[in-house]
Amino acid sequence: MYQIFTTEQFEKQYSKLAPQLQREITKEIGQLEENPLVGKQLG
């Protein structure tokens, strides 16, 4: 299992988001921790 580290800026912006969006982001982070190769490649 991998670990995701967030920045202070992320935490500030994340806390301002709607609860539904926070749940979606948390779910995506969980998936990335399990398998960092999931999803579309950025580059």
Backbone as JSON Lines, residues from 0, in Angstrom:
{"i":0,"aa":"M","n":[0.85,-1.18,0.0],"ca":[0.0,0.0,0.0],"c":[0.89,1.24,0.0]}
{"i":1,"aa":"Y","n":[0.47,2.24,-0.72],"ca":[1.19,3.5,-0.83],"c":[0.57,4.53,0.1]}
{"i":2,"aa":"Q","n":[1.28,5.61,0.33],"ca":[0.78,6.67,1.19],"c":[0.76,7.98,0.41]}
{"i":3,"aa":"I","n":[-0.34,8.7,0.52],"ca":[-0.5,9.99,-0.15],"c":[-0.23,11.09,0.87]}
{"i":4,"aa":"F","n":[0.64,12.02,0.51],"ca":[0.93,13.17,1.35],"c":[0.28,14.39,0.71]}
{"i":5,"aa":"T","n":[-0.33,15.24,1.51],"ca":[-0.96,16.45,0.99],"c":[-0.22,17.68,1.51]}
{"i":6,"aa":"T","n":[-0.41,18.76,0.79],"ca":[0.22,20.02,1.19],"c":[-0.74,20.83,2.06]}
{"i":7,"aa":"E","n":[-0.2,21.83,2.68],"ca":[-1.02,22.73,3.49],"c":[-2.04,23.45,2.61]}
{"i":8,"aa":"Q","n":[-1.62,23.82,1.42],"ca":[-2.52,24.49,0.48],"c":[-3.68,23.56,0.09]}
{"i":9,"aa":"F","n":[-3.38,22.28,-0.15],"ca":[-4.44,21.32,-0.45],"c":[-5.44,21.25,0.7]}
{"i":10,"aa":"E","n":[-4.93,21.14,1.91],"ca":[-5.81,21.01,3.08],"c":[-6.74,22.23,3.22]}
{"i":11,"aa":"K","n":[-6.21,23.42,2.98],"ca":[-7.03,24.63,3.07],"c":[-8.13,24.63,2.01]}
{"i":12,"aa":"Q","n":[-7.76,24.3,0.78],"ca":[-8.75,24.3,-0.31],"c":[-9.75,23.17,-0.14]}
{"i":13,"aa":"Y","n":[-9.27,22.01,0.29],"ca":[-10.13,20.85,0.5],"c":[-11.21,21.15,1.53]}
{"i":14,"aa":"S","n":[-10.83,21.83,2.6],"ca":[-11.79,22.12,3.67],"c":[-12.89,23.07,3.22]}
{"i":15,"aa":"K","n":[-12.67,23.82,2.15],"ca":[-13.66,24.76,1.64],"c":[-14.64,24.12,0.65]}
{"i":16,"aa":"L","n":[-14.35,22.9,0.23],"ca":[-15.19,22.23,-0.76],"c":[-16.48,21.71,-0.14]}
{"i":17,"aa":"A","n":[-17.45,21.48,-0.99],"ca":[-18.72,20.89,-0.56],"c":[-18.47,19.47,-0.04]}
{"i":18,"aa":"P","n":[-19.23,19.03,0.95],"ca":[-19.02,17.69,1.53],"c":[-19.04,16.56,0.5]}
{"i":19,"aa":"Q","n":[-19.93,16.63,-0.48],"ca":[-20.01,15.58,-1.5],"c":[-18.71,15.5,-2.29]}
{"i":20,"aa":"L","n":[-18.16,16.64,-2.65],"ca":[-16.91,16.67,-3.4],"c":[-15.75,16.17,-2.54]}
{"i":21,"aa":"Q","n":[-15.77,16.5,-1.25],"ca":[-14.74,16.0,-0.34],"c":[-14.77,14.47,-0.29]}
{"i":22,"aa":"R","n":[-15.97,13.89,-0.24],"ca":[-16.09,12.42,-0.22],"c":[-15.54,11.81,-1.5]}
{"i":23,"aa":"E","n":[-15.83,12.43,-2.64],"ca":[-15.33,11.92,-3.92],"c":[-13.81,11.96,-3.97]}
{"i":24,"aa":"I","n":[-13.24,13.06,-3.51],"ca":[-11.78,13.19,-3.51],"c":[-11.15,12.18,-2.55]}
{"i":25,"aa":"T","n":[-11.74,12.01,-1.38],"ca":[-11.24,11.04,-0.42],"c":[-11.26,9.63,-1.01]}
{"i":26,"aa":"K","n":[-12.33,9.31,-1.73],"ca":[-12.43,8.0,-2.38],"c":[-11.33,7.82,-3.41]}
{"i":27,"aa":"E","n":[-11.09,8.85,-4.22],"ca":[-10.04,8.78,-5.24],"c":[-8.65,8.64,-4.61]}
{"i":28,"aa":"I","n":[-8.41,9.35,-3.53],"ca":[-7.13,9.24,-2.84],"c":[-6.96,7.82,-2.31]}
{"i":29,"aa":"G","n":[-8.02,7.25,-1.77],"ca":[-7.97,5.87,-1.28],"c":[-7.62,4.89,-2.39]}
{"i":30,"aa":"Q","n":[-8.2,5.11,-3.57],"ca":[-7.89,4.24,-4.7],"c":[-6.44,4.38,-5.11]}
{"i":31,"aa":"L","n":[-5.92,5.6,-5.1],"ca":[-4.52,5.81,-5.47],"c":[-3.57,5.18,-4.45]}
{"i":32,"aa":"E","n":[-3.96,5.16,-3.19],"ca":[-3.14,4.52,-2.17],"c":[-3.05,3.02,-2.41]}
{"i":33,"aa":"E","n":[-4.13,2.44,-2.87],"ca":[-4.16,1.01,-3.14],"c":[-3.41,0.66,-4.43]}
{"i":34,"aa":"N","n":[-3.61,1.48,-5.46],"ca":[-3.0,1.22,-6.75],"c":[-2.69,2.55,-7.43]}
{"i":35,"aa":"P","n":[-1.45,3.03,-7.35],"ca":[-1.11,4.35,-7.9],"c":[-1.18,4.41,-9.43]}
{"i":36,"aa":"L","n":[-1.37,3.29,-10.09],"ca":[-1.44,3.27,-11.55],"c":[-2.87,3.34,-12.07]}
{"i":37,"aa":"V","n":[-3.85,3.43,-11.19],"ca":[-5.26,3.48,-11.59],"c":[-5.55,4.85,-12.22]}
{"i":38,"aa":"G","n":[-6.47,4.87,-13.17],"ca":[-6.89,6.12,-13.8],"c":[-6.09,6.47,-15.03]}
{"i":39,"aa":"K","n":[-6.36,7.65,-15.55],"ca":[-5.69,8.12,-16.76],"c":[-4.32,8.67,-16.41]}
{"i":40,"aa":"Q","n":[-3.36,8.44,-17.31],"ca":[-2.03,8.99,-17.13],"c":[-2.06,10.48,-17.4]}
{"i":41,"aa":"L","n":[-1.25,11.23,-16.67],"ca":[-1.24,12.68,-16.82],"c":[-0.34,13.14,-17.96]}
{"i":42,"aa":"G","n":[0.65,12.33,-18.32],"ca":[1.62,12.8,-19.31],"c":[1.66,12.09,-20.58]}
